[in-house]
Amino acid sequence: MDLKRYGWDPARDLSAEELQQILAAAESQPVEPNARTLNLLQTDPASPFKDA
């Protein structure tokens, strides 16, 4: 599937005001990742957050 053609791109499809509303709402709903997710973020070879 061609995601550039058929995918949803919020930066393109939403107005600047809609994007700001979404980001503002996300700040008020913090999420705590579980231990497995944190481990994968720190150890998975493909993770950009992998410990150096």
Protein Blocks (a to p, Z undefined) as FASTA:
>chain_A
ZZklmmccfklmpcfklmmmmmmmmmmmccdddfklmmmmmmmmklmkbcZZ
